[in-house]
Amino acid sequence: MYKKVEQVDIAYLSSLFDEKYFFAGDNIPEDYSKDELGTLVKKPDILIFVRSAEEISSVMQYANIHKIPVVVRGSGTGLVGGCVALEGGIVLCTSKMNRIIELDENNMTLTVEPGVLLFEIYQYVESRGYFYAPDPGEKTATIGGNISTNAGGMRAVKYGTTRDWIVGLEVVLPTGEIEQFGKKVVKDSTGFSLKNLIIGSEGTLAIITKAILKIMPKPKETLSLLVPFKTREEAIDAVPKIIKAQLNTTAIEFFERNTILLSEEFLSKKFPEKRSDAYILLTFEGHNKNELKFNYESAAELCIRELNAIDAFIVDTDDRKDSVWKARGAFLEAIKSSTVEMDECDVVVPRSEVSNYIKFTYELQEKYNIRIPSFGHAGDGNLHIYICRDNYSKEEYNKILQKVFDEMYEKAIKVGGLVSGEHGIGYAKKGYMKNQLGDTQIALMNGIKKVFDPNNILNPGKVCQ
């Protein structure tokens, strides 16, 4: 189906680039054969660090004519094998396309290239009094990767996902054309939303070369509450009641004592409270101190008086903020460091099912005698569940892992959830998505793919293929 990359292809493409941006064969670093999933490994034939839409266009025109597969990657922080070159061919790395192009204060937008890192966006806009709301956990991910997977994060319960903060995109199509989808406007009912097709398509339809992000004034006041509960059920059952109270909650995070202990060990830093079995971490914003105080005091009273919370600790000093949020941010790395290998189940379920679903993971832990720590965005039902290899052999682990995954995704579907909350489908979740969505929806997706990419050269073998 695809042309094998030959010396003539390497010679032509290398002539378009400075040698420090072009690598072929054995000169390609191993890191570019995988992402953070780590278990899916395939080295490309060519790696190019691209710096403009025009450079990408020239590669795509050649690749499309000769039917050479092309995969785009940023920081490689994905967890579903989305940027692995399954068919070999060319990998285009956009990490050098890392300019912040324009802050438009009249239209409240920020225009950036795809290689800008998430934390760089925060630093840039917040130092100027503005705010970009999406808050995925991996702050060294590129904005292009966030858009490609429609990344979520802790603030999604209030502000939505990345999709809700994209005004426009410049893209290169698989055939080489450079197109602009969306403008700096608030409303848009002009034909099909091609911009929204690109968001979440995981690099299978087009290559993002610029993004226009929506921004807003930075909230003047922020504060968190750490709320301990005696049991997991009480903690999670409190979440819908907190949301219903309309207390302007920005984030509602759930985690358990075991996860805190792993984070303490990983960071060598004490967590301020670890006597309880389960916790909810609430974050509030306000235009002034009075508004903020009303919201967090109302939440604390609700939790203690009506929802069986043990206490409600205000996280307002720099020291407490540092200890609590650094611990929360380190949960993934802490779990990873506690075992020789792990894999993640990222599902989203109705908020009413979060408690039952986490209970189900404990049943699987006992059934298969394997450690399964978890934490999640309780406010939007997005759970992160980790299956740890520990002392199992690689062969034993893979057998158990497959069985656990099958049961977890089946359960998510059964309770009205979806097989991915924010990490995308990539290669790792294709089968589960197909089982959930069925032949008709998969055929529609593949039909869209064919219109954008008639020769199927862009990130082949991912998502719906």
Legacy VTK file of the C-alpha trace (Angstrom):
# vtk DataFile Version 3.0
C-alpha trace
ASCII
DATASET POLYDATA
POINTS 465 float
0.000 0.000 0.000
2.837 2.412 0.846
6.054 3.142 -0.975
9.142 1.961 0.857
11.435 4.901 1.539
14.500 4.667 -0.699
17.718 6.617 -1.036
16.203 8.751 -3.784
13.468 9.906 -1.377
16.002 10.666 1.351
18.154 12.583 -1.129
15.265 14.718 -2.357
13.762 15.506 1.045
17.132 16.181 2.672
17.820 18.766 -0.038
14.898 20.823 1.322
16.276 21.104 4.864
19.366 22.086 6.803
21.177 18.909 7.847
20.719 19.693 11.547
16.934 19.303 11.099
16.982 16.142 8.977
17.707 12.585 10.149
17.430 9.239 8.399
17.920 5.567 9.267
20.221 4.805 12.181
20.739 8.510 12.876
17.181 8.848 14.200
17.118 8.924 18.044
15.203 6.057 19.678
12.832 8.455 21.442
11.158 9.171 18.113
10.051 5.562 17.743
7.561 5.755 20.652
5.536 7.992 22.928
4.965 7.811 26.700
2.970 4.597 26.238
6.351 2.995 25.631
5.068 -0.441 24.660
4.402 0.435 21.012
7.711 0.965 19.205
8.375 1.547 15.497
11.184 3.631 14.057
10.475 5.912 11.092
12.725 6.018 8.033
13.024 9.810 8.153
12.712 12.372 10.955
12.380 16.069 10.110
12.173 18.981 12.517
9.910 21.316 10.562
9.741 25.063 11.171
6.907 26.390 8.977
3.679 25.499 7.209
5.499 25.901 3.906
8.102 23.298 4.850
5.361 20.886 5.901
3.497 21.559 2.665
6.538 20.671 0.575
6.948 17.357 2.410
3.260 16.505 2.149
3.122 17.198 -1.574
6.012 14.796 -2.161
4.685 12.194 0.276
1.196 12.282 -1.222
2.461 11.809 -4.782
4.719 8.916 -3.765
2.353 7.456 -1.130
4.806 7.682 1.776
3.176 7.650 5.244
3.671 10.713 7.463
3.191 11.030 11.233
3.301 14.303 13.169
4.503 14.604 16.759
5.203 17.280 19.326
6.642 16.405 22.736
5.653 12.737 22.489
3.809 12.812 25.844
0.775 10.869 24.568
-0.303 7.588 26.147
-2.052 5.746 23.299
0.713 5.354 20.697
-0.733 8.182 18.642
2.542 9.518 17.234
4.239 6.183 16.509
5.089 5.596 12.831
3.418 2.193 12.478
4.133 2.043 8.749
7.568 3.650 8.898
7.930 6.569 6.508
8.340 10.147 7.730
7.927 11.678 11.175
7.503 15.456 11.232
8.353 16.949 14.626
6.808 20.382 15.246
8.726 21.154 18.454
10.749 23.862 16.622
7.516 25.631 15.639
7.304 27.201 19.075
6.570 30.891 18.554
3.863 32.850 20.324
2.792 34.962 17.376
0.196 37.426 18.634
-1.733 38.483 21.709
-4.865 40.251 20.435
-6.293 42.067 23.447
-9.213 43.507 21.507
-10.490 40.110 20.371
-9.170 38.242 23.435
-7.145 35.702 21.457
-3.642 34.291 21.453
-2.142 32.965 18.221
0.560 30.339 18.612
2.477 27.724 16.667
1.809 24.051 17.505
5.122 23.430 19.285
4.505 25.941 22.087
4.372 24.098 25.408
1.341 24.374 27.633
3.234 25.882 30.563
4.708 28.518 28.220
1.191 29.622 27.287
0.247 29.920 30.958
3.349 31.937 31.769
2.859 34.274 28.818
-0.833 35.107 29.279
-0.911 35.127 33.089
2.014 37.559 33.297
-0.137 39.903 31.210
-3.294 39.502 33.270
-5.018 36.870 31.110
-6.061 33.263 31.485
-6.124 30.179 29.217
-8.526 27.763 30.891
-7.715 24.196 29.696
-5.524 22.501 32.286
-4.262 19.041 31.206
-1.930 17.363 33.668
1.134 17.234 31.390
2.331 20.839 31.228
5.244 19.975 28.903
2.854 18.772 26.210
2.599 20.956 23.106
-0.564 22.885 22.311
-0.684 21.039 18.974
-0.864 17.744 20.844
-3.539 19.108 23.183
-5.658 20.146 20.209
-5.095 16.864 18.398
-6.422 14.856 21.363
-8.922 17.441 22.649
-7.149 17.354 26.018
-9.225 17.946 29.136
-7.780 18.422 32.599
-8.873 19.529 36.037
-10.712 22.716 35.042
-12.943 20.988 32.487
-15.808 20.783 34.981
-16.208 24.570 34.700
-14.514 25.597 31.465
-14.822 22.582 29.171
-12.057 20.917 27.171
-9.493 22.243 24.694
-12.116 22.231 21.928
-14.049 24.985 23.702
-11.008 27.304 23.618
-9.987 27.047 19.959
-11.142 29.917 17.750
-9.277 29.018 14.565
-6.657 26.725 13.076
-4.193 26.939 10.213
-3.540 23.463 8.838
-1.680 21.686 6.070
-3.793 19.054 4.353
-2.304 15.662 3.397
-2.188 16.851 -0.206
-0.106 19.906 0.739
-2.659 22.730 0.651
-2.447 25.274 3.469
-5.901 26.183 4.806
-7.415 28.337 7.561
-10.379 26.873 9.484
-12.174 29.362 11.708
-11.641 33.086 12.345
-11.414 35.509 15.268
-15.174 35.631 15.658
-17.550 34.686 18.455
-20.199 33.120 16.213
-19.776 30.873 13.186
-22.549 29.133 11.288
-20.762 29.151 7.945
-20.992 25.600 6.642
-19.636 22.471 8.298
-17.290 23.057 11.241
-14.057 21.812 9.686
-12.124 23.311 12.593
-13.918 21.017 15.019
-13.235 17.991 12.840
-9.510 18.653 13.191
-9.719 19.052 16.978
-9.512 15.566 18.466
-8.669 13.867 15.154
-5.190 12.928 16.454
-3.245 13.988 13.388
-5.172 11.790 10.960
-6.892 14.537 8.932
-4.486 17.482 8.754
-1.352 18.972 10.333
-1.892 21.911 12.667
0.531 24.775 11.979
-1.109 27.653 13.894
-3.821 27.880 16.519
-5.896 30.855 17.626
-6.794 30.335 21.287
-9.508 32.051 23.246
-8.342 33.781 26.441
-10.105 35.644 29.243
-9.153 37.987 32.089
-7.277 36.156 34.810
-9.442 35.483 37.897
-8.393 37.826 40.663
-8.794 35.400 43.555
-8.297 31.614 43.782
-8.391 29.174 46.680
-8.704 25.419 47.251
-10.384 23.246 49.860
-9.017 19.830 50.802
-11.964 17.808 52.094
-11.327 14.423 53.771
-13.988 11.683 54.019
-14.124 8.400 55.916
-14.910 6.364 52.814
-14.510 6.507 49.054
-18.272 6.247 48.584
-18.986 9.257 50.780
-16.365 11.339 48.967
-17.611 10.590 45.474
-21.296 10.718 46.390
-20.694 14.282 47.572
-19.603 15.467 44.113
-22.987 15.835 42.328
-24.401 17.623 45.385
-21.505 20.090 45.351
-22.049 20.734 41.643
-25.793 21.171 42.151
-25.105 23.821 44.817
-23.654 26.082 42.063
-20.694 27.308 44.059
-18.586 28.268 41.028
-16.258 25.284 41.472
-13.357 25.304 39.011
-12.007 21.818 39.756
-13.256 18.793 41.697
-10.560 16.156 42.083
-10.850 12.777 43.796
-7.995 10.688 45.204
-7.295 8.198 47.973
-4.764 7.875 50.764
-2.676 5.243 48.969
-2.091 7.623 46.060
-1.036 10.389 48.459
1.519 8.077 50.063
3.015 7.218 46.659
3.252 10.924 45.834
4.916 11.699 49.179
7.542 9.051 48.541
8.123 10.230 44.982
8.460 13.913 45.895
10.087 13.388 49.329
7.598 15.995 50.517
4.896 15.609 53.168
1.224 16.007 52.301
-0.584 18.225 54.834
-3.329 15.680 55.646
-3.270 11.912 55.137
-5.289 10.368 57.949
-8.432 9.757 55.905
-9.140 7.133 53.273
-10.531 9.451 50.574
-10.346 13.122 49.599
-11.968 15.671 47.366
-9.934 18.692 46.326
-12.088 21.688 45.362
-10.845 24.849 43.665
-12.711 28.159 43.582
-12.259 31.443 41.732
-13.756 34.846 42.339
-13.687 38.403 41.074
-13.079 39.542 44.652
-12.372 38.156 48.129
-16.016 38.373 49.230
-17.281 36.290 46.316
-14.525 33.747 46.862
-15.199 33.570 50.599
-18.918 33.016 50.091
-18.300 30.121 47.707
-15.666 28.240 49.699
-17.398 28.765 53.052
-20.690 27.537 51.576
-18.918 24.484 50.167
-17.187 23.739 53.465
-20.452 24.006 55.385
-22.247 21.792 52.865
-19.520 19.130 53.012
-19.298 19.011 56.808
-22.951 19.479 57.789
-24.700 17.504 55.056
-22.203 15.315 53.194
-20.380 13.607 56.083
-16.979 15.185 55.466
-14.551 14.937 58.375
-13.254 18.479 57.881
-12.481 21.080 55.219
-8.944 22.440 55.118
-8.366 25.789 53.426
-5.435 25.681 50.999
-4.526 29.354 50.851
-0.933 29.818 51.987
1.915 29.408 49.522
3.269 26.451 51.507
-0.048 24.593 51.518
-0.707 25.340 47.855
2.736 24.062 46.986
2.413 20.827 48.961
-1.136 19.987 47.835
-0.911 20.871 44.153
2.599 19.512 43.655
1.388 16.229 45.116
-1.684 16.226 42.856
0.437 17.029 39.813
2.834 14.188 40.631
0.268 11.397 40.971
0.974 9.886 37.553
4.767 9.976 37.920
4.514 8.697 41.490
2.513 5.656 40.438
4.875 5.065 37.525
7.913 5.171 39.813
6.347 2.630 42.169
6.428 -0.198 39.620
8.558 -1.615 36.813
5.832 -1.078 34.219
2.262 0.158 34.070
-0.507 0.925 31.608
-3.431 3.298 31.938
-7.157 3.012 31.480
-8.546 6.507 30.783
-12.348 6.375 30.792
-15.155 8.837 31.348
-18.407 7.767 32.998
-21.513 9.626 34.172
-20.762 11.399 37.434
-23.385 9.277 39.179
-21.364 6.157 38.287
-17.926 7.261 39.487
-18.184 5.600 42.895
-19.484 2.313 41.498
-16.823 2.299 38.797
-13.942 2.808 41.210
-15.417 0.093 43.429
-15.407 -2.140 40.350
-11.669 -1.511 39.851
-11.054 -2.786 43.379
-13.008 -5.914 42.563
-10.739 -6.416 39.544
-7.693 -5.828 41.730
-8.763 -8.729 43.954
-9.949 -10.917 41.074
-6.649 -10.718 39.187
-4.363 -10.150 42.188
-2.799 -7.058 40.632
-2.360 -3.507 41.959
-4.710 -0.935 40.376
-4.307 2.578 41.860
-6.472 5.399 40.521
-7.445 9.052 40.781
-9.673 11.246 38.714
-11.555 14.368 37.766
-14.637 13.593 39.824
-16.375 16.749 38.606
-16.608 15.470 35.032
-16.409 11.687 35.551
-12.996 11.265 33.923
-10.985 8.571 35.738
-7.332 7.611 35.432
-6.757 3.992 36.429
-3.346 2.317 36.381
-2.539 -1.382 36.128
0.877 -2.009 37.711
3.098 -4.904 36.726
5.121 -5.042 39.976
6.529 -8.588 40.387
4.807 -10.240 37.432
6.832 -11.408 34.455
6.265 -9.514 31.225
4.293 -12.410 29.757
2.102 -12.849 32.841
1.491 -9.108 33.058
0.394 -8.805 29.435
-2.137 -11.620 29.853
-3.643 -10.045 32.982
-3.515 -6.556 31.480
-5.592 -7.577 28.487
-8.248 -9.187 30.682
-8.401 -6.174 33.007
-8.651 -3.733 30.109
-11.413 -5.771 28.481
-13.463 -5.721 31.660
-12.811 -2.055 32.425
-13.802 -0.764 29.001
-16.799 -3.075 28.876
-17.926 -1.727 32.242
-17.455 1.899 31.126
-19.650 1.279 28.104
-22.254 -0.580 30.179
-22.731 2.320 32.603
-23.092 4.881 29.804
-19.501 6.085 29.579
-16.871 6.300 26.851
-13.541 4.548 26.340
-11.497 7.768 26.365
-11.982 10.864 28.474
-9.032 12.964 27.339
-6.089 10.898 26.073
-7.533 9.974 22.697
-7.723 6.660 20.861
-4.454 6.433 18.924
-3.518 2.812 18.323
-4.054 1.382 21.802
-7.825 1.926 22.041
-8.983 1.350 18.468
-10.638 -1.985 19.168
-12.497 -0.725 22.204
-13.791 2.330 20.343
-14.990 0.201 17.432
-16.834 -2.118 19.811
-18.581 0.844 21.408
-19.454 2.986 18.395
-20.311 0.242 15.920
-19.881 -0.177 12.177
-21.975 2.803 11.057
-20.100 5.435 13.058
-16.703 3.934 12.219
-17.664 3.964 8.523
-18.621 7.648 8.810
-15.257 8.447 10.398
-13.378 6.545 7.711
-15.410 8.352 5.062
-14.326 11.698 6.506
-10.751 10.444 6.645
-10.877 9.511 2.955
-12.134 12.972 1.933
-9.285 14.695 3.770
-6.628 12.088 2.984
-7.463 10.108 -0.167
-4.184 8.166 -0.112
-4.370 7.477 3.644
-0.820 8.701 4.258
-1.405 10.805 7.376
-0.945 8.865 10.625
-2.255 5.591 9.162
-3.504 2.822 11.431
-4.812 5.173 14.146
-8.206 6.015 15.642
-10.854 4.594 13.270
-8.694 2.687 10.742
LINES 1 466
465 0 1 2 3 4 5 6 7 8 9 10 11 12 13 14 15 16 17 18 19 20 21 22 23 24 25 26 27 28 29 30 31 32 33 34 35 36 37 38 39 40 41 42 43 44 45 46 47 48 49 50 51 52 53 54 55 56 57 58 59 60 61 62 63 64 65 66 67 68 69 70 71 72 73 74 75 76 77 78 79 80 81 82 83 84 85 86 87 88 89 90 91 92 93 94 95 96 97 98 99 100 101 102 103 104 105 106 107 108 109 110 111 112 113 114 115 116 117 118 119 120 121 122 123 124 125 126 127 128 129 130 131 132 133 134 135 136 137 138 139 140 141 142 143 144 145 146 147 148 149 150 151 152 153 154 155 156 157 158 159 160 161 162 163 164 165 166 167 168 169 170 171 172 173 174 175 176 177 178 179 180 181 182 183 184 185 186 187 188 189 190 191 192 193 194 195 196 197 198 199 200 201 202 203 204 205 206 207 208 209 210 211 212 213 214 215 216 217 218 219 220 221 222 223 224 225 226 227 228 229 230 231 232 233 234 235 236 237 238 239 240 241 242 243 244 245 246 247 248 249 250 251 252 253 254 255 256 257 258 259 260 261 262 263 264 265 266 267 268 269 270 271 272 273 274 275 276 277 278 279 280 281 282 283 284 285 286 287 288 289 290 291 292 293 294 295 296 297 298 299 300 301 302 303 304 305 306 307 308 309 310 311 312 313 314 315 316 317 318 319 320 321 322 323 324 325 326 327 328 329 330 331 332 333 334 335 336 337 338 339 340 341 342 343 344 345 346 347 348 349 350 351 352 353 354 355 356 357 358 359 360 361 362 363 364 365 366 367 368 369 370 371 372 373 374 375 376 377 378 379 380 381 382 383 384 385 386 387 388 389 390 391 392 393 394 395 396 397 398 399 400 401 402 403 404 405 406 407 408 409 410 411 412 413 414 415 416 417 418 419 420 421 422 423 424 425 426 427 428 429 430 431 432 433 434 435 436 437 438 439 440 441 442 443 444 445 446 447 448 449 450 451 452 453 454 455 456 457 458 459 460 461 462 463 464
